[in-house]
């Protein structure tokens, strides 16, 4: 086997491999021999199908399978021989035909960059810390009450927290919405469903009241003909309802699966759920911190463009409807963040490799149980993961990322960042 390597850019490689055609012929013959012993064809006894018939019926298929296997085995051999570390499956090009007694193919791919010595001891890492307090449990229970509140119609002026059903029409120069009649809508005042100016217009109103008021619509309003404009809005208040929150009693508790309706049991379950969410969010913040500091410290690291492109497309895809291809300008805007993410992921992978960090099977089981516990039938979720190699691989990668982030924090100049539960759970920058 002859192997030659051509550099294409910083990390691109084009591998040309030449193999004696006899190796392919031998594999083809071997496959036909095996097929002759096992194949069943109408009109022939088992094991008695003539070779000419087999070649006529299956020649193209057998040749393709043998060629694919031969390329796979020789490519692995060539990559190892040349000490290359491809980042993804190579793109292979070949005619599959012998020329001057040789089969040749080219394999194009990008390789892992050359990593510098990664000195995590020089990194300054802020390690977020927080605990779940009784006040956090109280707040969550209050949120659950709000989610299960009912509304009772009242004969008074509306106020914050009330549900107001109304009909309206908005008029600007040359435009009316709706074109005819009134549009019906409803919202809880102060909930953020409506923009502030509309909330204010509906506050202090009683059922049956009619009014006309100028309203400034926000620039990002969903109706582009009204966005950023001031319109004359006609309102008709249909009804006003006040919230009725359920008491935190046995009946309320039972709706969350606590069969005996015991409040303390319920509070323990709420605490367990909050602690699980807190643990996951603290780890996500730590990983983000470690990734940011690693990417910043080694910003000159060459990264594979294919990985950057894939990550940029993934980031851009989160801003378009599912199934749609993100536009090129969105992908381009996402590229700087994608490049940092890819660099951080590669650096963390290299840290794991150099320091022989292995996946903790106990942590994998704990994470799987934590994921499963959020579903009604946890055992089915565990069974699903256990039977799906792709899901288990994703779980393993998450655990490895957690372990590497903790390892870096343990070996860096880390300081604890004490936060409240709300501060941790609030989106970064929010």
FILUMBA-154676 format. One record per residue: residue in one letter; x, y, z of N, C-alpha, C in turn. Coordinates in steps of 0.1 Angstrom, whole numbers, plus 5000, padded with zeros to 4 digits. Layout:
N
AXYZXYZXYZ...
This chain:
430
X500949885000500050005000500950125000X500650224991501350344990500450464995X501050545004500350655010501050785008X500350895003500951025003499951125009X500551225015499651325023499951465017X498851535014498951675009498251765019X498951875023498351975032497452065024X496252085029495252175023494852285034X495552395034495352495045496052445058X495652505069496252475082495952335087X494752295086494352165092493752065081X493552105069493052015059494151925054X493751805051494651695046493951625035X494751585025494251505014495151385013X494651275016495351145016495151065004X496251034996496050954984496650814988X495850714985496250574989496150484976X497150404974497150314963497350174968X496450084963496449944968496549854956X497349744958497349644947495949594944X495649594931494249554927493949404932X495049334933494849194938494149184951X494349284960493749274973492249284972X491749374963490349384961489749254954X490549204944490049074937489948964948X490948954957490848854967489648864976X489348984980488149004988486848974981X486849014968485648984960485448834959X486548754956486448614955486048544968X486548604979486248544992484748564995X484148674991482748704993481848614984X482348594972481548504963481548354968X482748314974482848184979481848164991X481848265000480948265011479448265006X479148344996477848354991477448224984X478348154978478048024971477647924981X478047934994477747835004476347865011X475947995010474748025018473548075010X473848134998472748194991471748094986X470448134985469448044980468748114968X468748044957468148104945467147994939X466048044934465047954929465647874917X465447744917465947664906467247604908X467947634920469247574923469147524937X469847414939469947354953470947444961X470747444974471647524983473047484981X473947574979475347554977475747504963X474747504954475047464941474847564930X474747694934474547804925475847824917X475847824904477147844897477647984899X479047994899479648124901479248224891X479048184878478748274868477348334871X476448264877475148314880475248414891X476048374901476248464913476848604908X477848594899478448714894477448804886X476648734878475648804870474648874879X474148804890473148854898473648954909X474848934914475349004926476649074924X477249074911478549114909478849264913X477949354909478049494913477949514928X477049444934476849464949478049414956X478549294953479749234959480949324957X481149374945482349454942482249584951X481049644952480949774960481149744975X480649634980480849604994482249574997X482949504989484349464991485249594990X484949674980485649804979485549884991X484249904996484049985008484749935020X484749805022485449745033486949765032X487549745020488949765017489349905020X488550005015488950145017488850175032X487850125039487750145054488950095061X489349975058490549915066491849975062X492050005049493350065045493450215050X492250285050492250425054492650435069X492050345077492450345091493950315093X494450225085495850185085496750305081X496350375070497050495065497050605075X495950635081495850745091496750715103X496750595107497550555119499050565115X499350525103500750525098501250665098X500450765093500850905092500650985104X500150925115499950985128498951105127X497851085120496851185118495651165127X495051275131493851255140492651335133X491951265124490851325117489751365127X489051475124487951525133486651465129X486551415117485251355113485551255102X484551175098484751085087485251155074X486251105068486851165056485851155044X485951245035485251235022486151165012X485651045007486450964999486050974984X486950974976486750984961487550874954X486850794946487550684939486650634927X487350584917486550524906486250384909X487050324918486950184921487550084911X488050144900488650064889490150054890X490649944886492149924887492749994875X493850064878494750134867496150094870X496750024860498149974861498249884873X497249804875497349704886497049754900X496549884901496349944914494950004915X494449994927493150074930493650194938X493150314934493550434942492350514947X492450584958491450664962492050784970X491250894971491751004979490751024990X491251065002490451095014490751235019X489751315019489951455024489251475037X489951545046489451565060490351665067X489751715078490551805087491051725099X492151765104492751695115492651785128X492851725139492951795152494151885151X494052005157495152105157496252055166X497452115165498552095174498252175186X498052105198497752175210499052225217X498952345223500052395231499952325245X500952345253500852295267499852375274X498752305278497652375284497852395299X498052515304498352545318497152605324X496252515330495052565336495352635350X496552615355496852675368496852835367X496952885355497053025353495653085351X494653005350493253055347492553095360X491853205359491053255371489553215368X489053125377487753075375486853115387X485653175383484653205393483753085394X483753015406482952895408481652925415X480452925408479252965414478752865425X478252915436477752825447476452885451X475552795455474252835460473552715466X472552735475471752635481470252675480X469452575481467952595481467552625495X466952735498466452775511464952755512X464452765524462952755526462252855518X462752975518462053085510461953055495X462952975490462852935476461752835474X461552755484460452655483459152725484X459052825493457752895494457452965481X458453025475458253105463457853005451X458352885451457952795440456552745443X456152725455454752685458453852795454X454252915457453353025453453253035437X454253005430454252995416453252885411X453352775418452452665415450952695417X450752775428449452825431448952915419X449853005415449453095404449153015391X449852905389449552825377448252755377X447752735390446452665391445352755396X445552885394444552985398443352975389X442153005394440953025386440653175386X439653215378439253355377437753365379X437353455387435953485390435553625385X434453635378434053755372433653855383X434053985381433754085392433154205385X432454285393431854405388432554525394X433754545390434654655395435654685385X436354795387437454835378438654735379X439254715367440354615366441554665373X442354575378443654615385444654505382X445854525386446954435383446654295388X446854195379446554055383445254005378X444354105374443054065369443154015354X442253925350442053895336441053985330X441454045319440554135312440354085298X439054055294438754025280438154155274X438654175262438354305255438254285240X437654375234437554385219438254525215X438854525204439554645200439754655185X440054775181440454805167441454925168X442554905160443655005160443655075146X443755205147443655285134444855385133X445655365122446655465119446355525106X447155615101446955685088446955575077X445855545071445755455060445755305064X445655275076445655135080444755115092X443955005092443054965103443254815106X443354785119443354645122442254625133X441354525131441154455119440454545108X440454495096439954575085438454615088X437654525094436354555098436054505112X435154565119434754515132435754525142X435754445152436654445163437354305165X438554315170439354185173439154165188X438954035192438753995206440053945211X440453985224441653935230441453935245X442453875252442353875267443753855273X443953905285445253895291445153925306X446053865313446153905327447054025329X446554135335447254255336448454245344X449654295339450854285347451654155344X451054065336451753935334452853945323X452854055316453854075305453354015292X452153965291451653915279451454035269X450854145274450754265266451854365269X452054455260453054555263452554655272X453454735279453054815290451954915287X452054985275451055085272449655035271X449554905266448254845264447754805278X448654745286448254715300447654835307X448354955306447955075312446555115307X446355105294445055145289443855065294X444154935298443154845302442954845317X443854915324443754915339442755015344X441954985354440955075359439755075351X439454975343438254975334437254865339X435954895337434954795341434254735329X433654615331432954545320431954635314X431854635301430854715294431354855290X432554895295433055025293433655035278X433455145272433955175259434955295260X436055295253436955405253437755405240X438355525237439255545226440455605232X441655555228442855605234444055585224X444955685224446155675216447155575223X447655475216448555375221449755375213X450955385219452255365212452655225212X452655165200453055025198454555005198X455054905204456554885204457054855190X458354875188458954855175458954715171X458954615181459054475178457654415178X456554495177455254435178455054345166X454254235168454154135158453454175145X452554275146451954335134452854445129X453554425118454554525113453854655109X452554655106451954775102451654865114X451654805126451454885138452754905146X453754825143455054825150455754965150X456055015161456755145162455855265159X454555245158453655355155452655385167X452155505167451055545176449755535169X448855455175447555425168446455475177X445355515172444155535179443355405181X443255365193442655225196441355245203X440355175197438955175202438855045211X438455055223438354945232436954925236X436554795238435254765245435654655255X435454685268435754585278434654485280X434954365277433954255277433654205291X434754175299434554135312435854145320X435754155333436954165342436754045352X437853975354437853855363439053875373X438853845385439853845395440453705398X441653695401442253565404441853505417X441653375417441253295429442353195431X443253205440444353115442443853005451X444252875448443852765457444652775470X444052725480444652715493445752595493X446852615500447852505500447352405511X446452315507445952215516446152075509X445551975516445751835511445251825497X444051885493443551875479444551925469X445152045473446052105464447352015462X447851965473449051885473448851755465X447651695466447351575459447351595443X447151715439447151735424448651725419X449651715427451051705423451551565426X450551465428450951325429451351285443X451151365453451351325467450051265472X449951135472448751065474448051095487X448851105498448251125511448051275514X448451365505448151505506449051575518X450151505522450951555533451751675528X451651785535452351915531453851895532X454351835542455851815544456451735533X455651625529456151545518456251625505X455251705503455151795492456351885491X456651945503457752045503459051975501X459251845505460451775503460551745488X459451715481459551685467459851815459X459251925464459652055457461052085459X461552065471463052095474463952005465X463551875464464351785456464351835441X463251875436463151925422464052055420X463952145430464752265429466252235430X466552145439467952105441468552045428X467751965421468151905409468352005398X467452105397467552215387468752295391X468952325404470052415408471452345405X471552215407472752145405473152155390X472152125382472352125367472752265362X472152375368472352505363473752555368X474152515381475452545386476552485377X476352365373477252295364477352365351X476152395345476152465332476952595333X476752675344477552795346479052775347X479352665354480852635356481452605342X480752515335481252475322481352595313X480452685313480452815305481652895309X481952905322483052985327484352925323X484452795324485752725321485952735306X484852715298485052725283485452865279X484852965285485153105282486653135285X487053095296488453125300489453045292X489152925289490052845280490152905266X489052935260489052985247489753125247X489653205257490253335258491753315259X492253215267493653205270494353145258X493653065249494353005238493553045225X493353175224492653225212493253215199X494553185199495253165186495253015182X494552935188494452785185493752775171X494352705162493752675149492552575152X491452605146490252515148489752465134X489252345133488752295120487552375115X487552415103486552495098485252425096X485252295094484052215093483252215106X484052205117483452205130482852345133X483552455129483052585132481752605124X481752565111480552585102479352505108X479652385113478552305118477952365131X478852425139478352485152477652615149X478152695139477452815135476052795129X475952685121474652655116473652605127X474252535137473352495148472952615156X473852705159473452825166472452915158X472652925145471753005137470352935136X470452805136469152725134468252745146X468752785157467852795169467052925168X467353005158466653135156465653135144X465453015138464552995127463652885130X462452875124461452765126462152635123X461752535131462352395130462052345115X463152285110463052235096463552325086X463652455089464152555079465652575080X466252595069467652625068467952765072X468852795082469152925085469753005074X469453135072470053215061471553235064X472253255053473753265054474153375063X473353495063473853605072473753565087X472753485090472653445104473753355108X474153265099475253165101476553245103X476753345094477953435095478053505108X476853555113476853625126477253535137X476853405136477053315147478553255147X479253285136480553225135481553255146X481653385150482653415161482353335174X481053325178480753245190480953095187X480653055175480852915172482352875172X483252965168484652945168485152925182X484653015191485053005205484552875212X483352835208482852715214483652585209X483952585196484752475191486052465197X486752585199488052595205487952535219X486952585227486852535241486652385241X485752335233485452195233486752115230X487552155220488752085216489752095228X489852205234490752225245490352135257X489052125260488652045271488851895268X488651855255488951725251490351685252X491251785249492651755250493051745265X492451825274492751815288492351675293X491251625289490751495293491751385288X492251405275493151305270494451305277X495051425279496351435285496351395299X495251415306495251385321494451255324X494151185313493551055314492351055323X491451155320490151165327489251065321X488650975328487750875323486350905328X485350865320483950885324483650805336X483050875346482650815359481250745356X481250615357479950545354478950575364X479350595377478350625387477650755384X478450855379477850985376476950975364X477250885354476350865343475050805348X475050715357473850655363473050765370X473750845378473050955385472451055376X473151095365472551185355471351125348X471450995344470350935338469150925347X469350895359468250895369467651025371X468451135371467951265372467151305360X467551275348466751305336465451225337X465551095340464351015340463351055351X463751115362462851155373461951265369X462251335358461351445354460251395345X460151265342459051215334458151125343X456951105338455951025346456350885348X457050825338457450685338458950675337X459750705348461150705347461850585342X461250465345461850345341461850325326X460850385319460750375305461850465298X462150575305463150665300464550595301X464750535312466050465314466250355304X465150285302465150175292465450225278X464850345275465050405262466550445260X467050505270468550545269469350425268X469150325276469950205277469950135263X468850145256468850075243469250155231X469650285233469950375222471450415224X472350365216473750405217474050555215X473150615206473350755204473050835216X471950805223471550875235472550855246X473050735247474050705257475350775254X475750785242476950865238476751005242X475651065239475351205243475451225258X474951125265474951135280476351125285X477151035279478551015282479351145280X479051215269479751335266479451445276X478151455280477751555290478551525303X478551405307479251365320480751405319X481351365308482751405306483051555306X482151625300482351775300482251825315X481351765323481151805337482451775344X483051655342484251615349485451705345X485551735333486651815328486551955334X485352015334485152145340485452145354X485052045362485452035376486952025378X487551945369489051925370489752055368X489352125358489952255355489752345367X488552355372488252445384489152405396X489352275398490152225409491552265408X492052275395493452295393493752445389X492752525388492952665384492952755397X493052885394492952975406491453015407X490752925415489352935416488953015428X487853085427487253155439485753125438X485153105450483753075451482953205449X481953195441481053305439479653265445X479453315457478253285464477053355459X475953285455474853345449473553285455X472453355453471153305458470653215447X469553135450468953045441468453125429X467753235431467253315420468353375411X469453415417470553465409471153355400X471253235405471753125397470753095385X469553085388468553045379468153155369X468453275372468253385363469153375351X468653385338469553375327470753475328X471953435324473153515324472853635315X473053755321472753875313471353925314X470553845322469153875323468853965335
